Amino acid sequence: MEPLPAVGLDEVRAAAEHVRGGVVRTPLLPIEADGAAGIHVKLENLQPIGSFKLRGALNSVAALTPEQLADGLSTASAGNMARAVAWLAQRRGVPATVMVPDSAPSAKIEPLRALGADVIPVPFADWWQAMEEGGHPALAGAFLHPCASRPMIAGDGTIGLELVEDLPELGAVVVPFGGGGLASGIACAVKALRPDVRVYAAEVEGAAPLAAALPAGRPVAIERRASFVDGIGSATVLPAMWPLVSSVLDGSIVVSLEQVESAMRLLANRIRVVAEGAGAAALAAALTGRAGDGPLVAVISGGNIDQSVFAAIVAGRHP
């Protein structure tokens, strides 16, 4: 895949029109945390599919011709993009095919089958190859890349527009870093309107490819450790995304799994929010203070987590 250039503000504003009526303008709430002030959370877990991915997927479908859409939709996704594709395909009466890593939790796989999607589990390396190549022979229909496409990044960037409108004094944003589409889309939109605002990636120990790539000046392979934080963290930064993420993000804040668990409990206890590990990682990173004093926003990217895992974490047990 070719490297992606920055997405312009005009593209993000056009995406906002494409997704209007299809996504929720999610609330931005302050969260009181001991020893931290000025932190707000953007609750993308309240989207109809439980994650931000609906924004980019809707914008991607808007870019398709009727002929392209007629053959159905496909993607390679650990869960949330797959759900967005399956959800949209069902509503448009076309088939959906999704390739998932065979380690993906059942909480993210079963809803795909319930939506009528054909689910293809493969080893993580094969799944990642489909991500790098932008498709796979087994995936029929229009392939919607979960991050490395201009329509996806512009759709994700609509969150940035909302942040600047809802919190004019915004100083920094912390965003979970998976493929980089969400973080770079928000950064492109926010910095076009407010160049002084800092945008940081949130990663977890054992699965932080951006933190390894930034000092090296290029994507490098890491030894990835799987965990309950399954929505972010890969073995390397996608080469197609590297030029963009390295130019628009202000750094990576790496947190421990224990810090993510603590952030999940804080969200549940203070504002009764269910966040998956990836979403809570942004709040955990904000709570470290390394993004500044605020006002700052942690993007809670999704809430699709196995109930037993969530219950264990809220009860103070390690999943």
PEUR-V133383 format. One record per residue. SS is DSSP state (~ for helix, > for strand, _ for the rest). NEAR is the number of other ideal C-beta (glycine too) atoms within 12 Angstrom. Layout:
BEGIN
SS/NEAR
SS/NEAR
END
This chain:
BEGIN
_/23
_/16
_/21
_/34
_/18
_/28
_/38
_/20
~/26
~/18
~/34
~/41
~/27
~/24
~/40
~/31
~/20
~/28
~/39
_/20
_/13
_/28
_/33
_/25
_/23
_/33
_/23
>/30
>/24
>/23
_/36
_/18
>/28
_/12
_/13
>/31
_/19
_/26
>/43
>/36
>/46
>/50
>/38
~/48
~/44
~/30
_/37
_/30
_/38
_/36
>/48
_/54
~/52
~/43
~/51
~/53
~/52
~/40
~/40
~/39
~/37
~/31
_/24
_/27
_/11
~/12
~/11
~/20
~/26
~/17
_/21
_/31
>/42
>/42
>/51
>/41
_/51
_/46
_/47
~/51
~/54
~/47
~/46
~/48
~/50
~/42
~/36
~/44
~/35
~/24
~/22
~/27
_/13
_/29
_/25
>/42
>/34
>/50
>/43
>/45
>/34
_/19
_/25
_/34
_/32
~/23
~/31
~/43
~/31
~/21
~/31
~/39
~/21
~/17
_/27
_/25
_/38
>/27
>/35
>/30
>/27
>/25
_/16
~/26
~/18
~/23
~/34
~/32
~/24
~/34
~/42
~/27
~/22
_/28
_/25
_/26
_/14
_/22
_/37
_/24
_/31
>/35
>/36
_/46
_/40
_/48
_/48
_/43
_/41
~/35
~/35
~/49
~/43
~/44
~/52
~/58
~/50
~/46
~/52
~/45
~/36
~/37
~/43
~/34
~/21
~/24
_/31
_/15
_/18
_/35
_/29
>/41
>/50
>/54
>/57
>/56
_/50
_/51
_/50
_/49
~/51
~/53
~/51
~/50
~/54
~/55
~/45
~/45
~/44
~/46
~/32
~/26
~/25
_/26
_/16
_/15
_/35
>/32
>/48
>/42
>/51
>/54
>/47
>/44
_/28
_/25
>/40
_/39
~/38
~/43
~/32
~/30
~/32
~/27
~/13
~/17
_/12
_/18
_/27
_/21
_/17
_/24
_/16
_/26
_/20
_/24
_/31
_/36
_/47
_/41
_/51
_/51
_/45
_/43
_/27
_/31
_/46
_/39
~/28
~/30
~/45
~/33
~/25
~/35
~/45
~/32
~/22
~/38
_/41
_/32
_/31
>/39
>/42
>/33
>/44
_/27
~/31
~/24
~/30
~/49
~/35
~/31
~/45
~/45
~/30
~/32
~/40
~/28
~/21
~/22
~/27
_/17
_/34
_/31
_/49
_/47
~/52
~/52
~/51
~/50
~/54
~/58
~/49
~/44
~/48
~/47
~/38
_/31
_/22
_/25
_/38
_/28
_/18
_/27
_/29
>/44
>/46
>/52
>/52
>/53
_/53
>/47
_/38
_/46
_/41
_/25
~/18
~/16
~/31
~/30
~/18
~/18
~/35
~/26
_/16
_/15
_/15
_/16
_/28
END
